Amino acid sequence: MDNEKLRAAGIDVDDALARLMGSQALLDRLLGKFAADQNMARLEDAAAAGDADAGFEAAHALKGVCGNLSMTGLFELTSRQCDLFRAGDAAAAFALVSEVRAAYDAVLAAIAA
């Protein structure tokens, strides 16, 4: 994978590699698995259904994966979204779905590049 494209998409490659003991192969493998993760689709489905519990669950799971892989931009968005769900403001949390989707798509494009 192209680390410069990953950085441009909001992934702190150096932090991720430090967490993975410098293994680029492991980072590449984990990023490949991220592309198959279903939490973004679950979040969008929850938003379409207006299901705050399912939305929080999906956003929280996505946040965890993003944090572990040092996807800083996406992590910050999903963290803010989780905070809104926790505060009982599902409408504001769901309003972030398009922004989360855009950041998610940027990460996927960088992974595929």
C-alpha positions in Angstrom: 0.0 0.0 0.0 1.1 3.5 -0.6 1.8 5.1 2.8 1.6 8.6 1.4 -1.9 8.0 0.1 -2.8 6.5 3.4 -1.5 9.6 5.2 -3.4 11.9 2.9 -6.6 10.0 3.8 -6.1 10.7 7.5 -4.2 7.6 8.6 -1.3 8.2 11.0 0.8 5.5 9.4 3.8 6.0 11.7 1.5 5.6 14.8 -0.1 2.5 13.3 3.3 1.0 12.4 4.5 1.7 16.0 1.5 -0.1 17.4 2.2 -3.0 15.0 5.9 -3.2 15.9 6.9 -1.8 12.5 5.2 -4.5 10.4 4.1 -3.0 7.2 2.8 -6.4 6.1 0.6 -6.6 9.2 -0.7 -3.0 8.6 -1.5 -3.8 5.0 -3.3 -7.0 6.0 -5.4 -5.2 8.7 -6.2 -2.4 6.3 -7.4 -4.9 3.8 -9.7 -6.4 6.4 -11.0 -3.0 7.2 -12.3 -2.7 3.7 -14.5 -5.7 4.4 -15.8 -4.2 7.7 -19.6 -3.8 7.7 -20.0 -1.2 10.4 -20.4 1.7 8.0 -23.2 -0.1 6.3 -24.8 -0.8 9.7 -24.5 2.8 10.6 -26.2 3.9 7.4 -28.9 1.3 7.9 -29.5 2.5 11.5 -29.7 6.1 10.3 -32.3 5.1 7.6 -34.4 3.3 10.2 -33.9 6.0 12.9 -32.5 3.4 15.3 -30.3 5.2 17.8 -29.3 2.1 19.6 -28.1 0.4 16.4 -26.5 3.6 15.3 -24.5 4.0 18.5 -23.4 0.3 18.3 -22.2 0.7 14.7 -20.5 4.0 15.3 -18.8 2.7 18.5 -17.5 -0.4 16.7 -16.3 1.7 13.7 -14.6 4.1 16.1 -12.7 1.3 17.8 -11.4 -0.1 14.6 -10.4 3.4 13.4 -8.6 4.0 16.7 -6.7 0.8 16.5 -5.6 1.5 12.9 -4.7 5.2 13.6 -7.4 6.5 11.2 -7.4 9.8 13.0 -9.9 11.8 10.9 -12.4 9.0 10.9 -11.8 8.2 14.5 -12.5 11.9 15.5 -15.7 11.9 13.5 -17.0 8.7 15.0 -15.9 9.7 18.5 -18.0 12.9 18.1 -20.9 10.8 16.8 -20.7 8.5 19.8 -20.7 11.4 22.2 -23.8 12.7 20.5 -25.6 9.4 20.8 -24.6 9.2 24.5 -26.0 12.6 25.0 -29.3 11.5 23.6 -29.0 13.6 20.4 -29.5 10.9 17.8 -30.6 13.5 15.2 -27.3 15.3 15.4 -25.4 12.0 15.5 -27.2 10.8 12.4 -26.6 14.2 10.7 -22.8 13.3 10.8 -23.4 10.1 8.7 -22.6 11.8 5.4 -19.4 13.3 6.8 -18.4 9.9 8.2 -19.2 8.3 4.9 -17.0 10.8 3.0 -14.0 10.1 5.4 -14.7 6.4 5.2 -14.7 6.5 1.4 -11.4 8.4 1.4 -9.8 5.8 3.6 -11.1 3.0 1.3 -9.8 4.7 -1.8 -6.3 5.1 -0.2 -6.3 1.4 0.8 -7.3 0.4 -2.7 -4.7 2.6 -4.3 
